[in-house]
Amino acid sequence: MSSAPPTADFLAQHASILVFLAAVVGALMFALVLWSALRPSRHSEEKLTTYECGEDPVGGAWVQFNIRFYVFALIFVVFDVEAVFLLPWATVFRELGVIAYLEGVAFIAILVVALAYVWRKGDLAWVRPEDRA
């Protein structure tokens, strides 16, 4: 990669992008300043308390949740994202040829192994047998 400075022609072609970005940043700054000057600023004890769906907050905010909920959510996100990767492949895999088909099958096989591992580990069960006792 050469370290030559950009030419005048290159800068002239891309100047509109710089002007657009400057205009956007300027408009955002103008809006922020305008609305901070126009908005009312009346702080009170009630206004600064934690909002809990219209109810008065009761008790402490520190509540420990079971880690199983987070693990289940992460497993869902991982498999959901993998399904998003499979959708475009599934729509055009006939045009891509045998190599792309085999790559997709290998990808699905890895997902099946991961699902079997999670299932065998018991992370898909809401209540584990050791929790019932």
C-alpha positions in Angstrom: 0.0 0.0 0.0 1.5 3.3 -1.0 1.8 6.2 1.4 1.3 8.9 -1.2 -1.1 11.7 -0.2 -4.5 11.7 -1.9 -4.7 13.6 -5.1 -6.8 16.8 -5.6 -9.1 14.9 -7.9 -9.8 12.3 -5.2 -10.5 14.9 -2.6 -12.8 16.8 -5.0 -14.8 13.7 -5.7 -15.2 12.9 -2.0 -15.7 16.4 -0.7 -19.5 16.0 -0.8 -19.3 13.2 1.8 -17.3 15.5 4.2 -19.8 18.3 3.6 -22.7 16.0 4.3 -21.1 14.7 7.6 -20.3 18.2 8.7 -23.9 19.3 8.0 -25.3 16.3 9.9 -23.1 16.9 13.0 -23.9 20.6 12.8 -27.7 19.9 12.7 -27.4 17.5 15.6 -25.4 20.0 17.7 -27.9 22.8 16.9 -30.9 20.6 17.9 -29.2 19.5 21.2 -28.4 23.1 22.1 -31.9 24.4 21.1 -33.8 21.7 23.1 -31.6 22.1 26.1 -32.4 25.8 26.1 -36.2 25.3 25.6 -36.9 22.4 27.9 -38.1 23.0 31.5 -35.6 22.1 34.2 -37.5 21.4 37.4 -35.9 18.7 39.5 -37.7 17.2 42.5 -37.3 14.2 44.8 -40.2 12.4 43.1 -38.9 13.1 39.6 -35.5 11.6 40.4 -36.7 8.3 41.9 -36.6 5.1 40.1 -39.6 4.5 37.8 -41.2 1.1 38.0 -44.2 1.1 35.7 -46.1 3.6 37.7 -45.6 1.8 41.0 -43.7 3.1 44.0 -40.4 1.3 44.3 -40.3 -1.2 47.2 -37.3 -2.9 48.6 -33.7 -2.9 47.3 -32.7 -3.0 43.7 -30.2 -5.9 44.2 -32.0 -9.1 43.3 -30.1 -12.2 42.3 -31.6 -14.2 39.4 -30.8 -17.8 38.7 -28.0 -18.0 36.1 -30.0 -20.6 34.2 -32.2 -17.8 32.7 -29.1 -16.1 31.3 -27.6 -19.3 29.9 -30.9 -20.2 28.2 -31.1 -16.7 26.7 -27.5 -16.9 25.4 -28.1 -20.3 23.9 -31.3 -19.0 22.2 -29.3 -16.0 20.8 -26.5 -18.2 19.5 -28.8 -20.6 17.7 -31.0 -17.7 16.4 -28.0 -16.0 14.9 -26.9 -19.2 13.3 -30.4 -19.6 11.8 -30.0 -16.1 10.3 -26.7 -17.2 8.7 -28.4 -20.3 7.2 -31.3 -18.6 5.6 -29.4 -16.9 2.7 -27.5 -20.1 2.1 -30.6 -22.2 2.0 -32.2 -20.0 -0.6 -29.3 -20.2 -3.1 -27.4 -23.3 -2.3 -28.4 -25.1 -5.5 -26.6 -22.4 -7.6 -23.5 -22.4 -5.4 -22.5 -26.0 -6.1 -21.4 -29.1 -4.2 -18.7 -27.4 -2.1 -21.1 -24.8 -0.7 -23.6 -27.6 0.0 -21.0 -29.6 1.9 -19.9 -26.5 3.8 -23.5 -25.9 4.8 -23.9 -29.5 5.9 -20.7 -29.2 8.0 -22.1 -26.0 9.6 -25.4 -27.7 10.4 -23.5 -30.7 11.8 -21.6 -28.4 14.2 -24.9 -26.8 15.3 -26.3 -30.3 15.9 -23.3 -31.3 18.0 -23.6 -28.0 20.0 -27.3 -28.6 20.6 -26.6 -32.2 21.7 -24.0 -30.9 24.1 -26.3 -28.3 25.6 -29.1 -30.8 25.8 -26.9 -33.5 27.4 -25.6 -30.9 29.9 -29.2 -30.1 30.9 -29.1 -26.4 30.2 -32.4 -26.6 28.2 -34.4 -27.7 31.2 -36.0 -25.1 33.4 -36.0 -27.3 36.4 -33.2 -29.8 36.8 -33.7 -33.1 38.7 -31.3 -32.0 41.5 -33.4 -28.8 42.0 -36.6 -30.8 42.6 -35.4 -32.5 45.8 
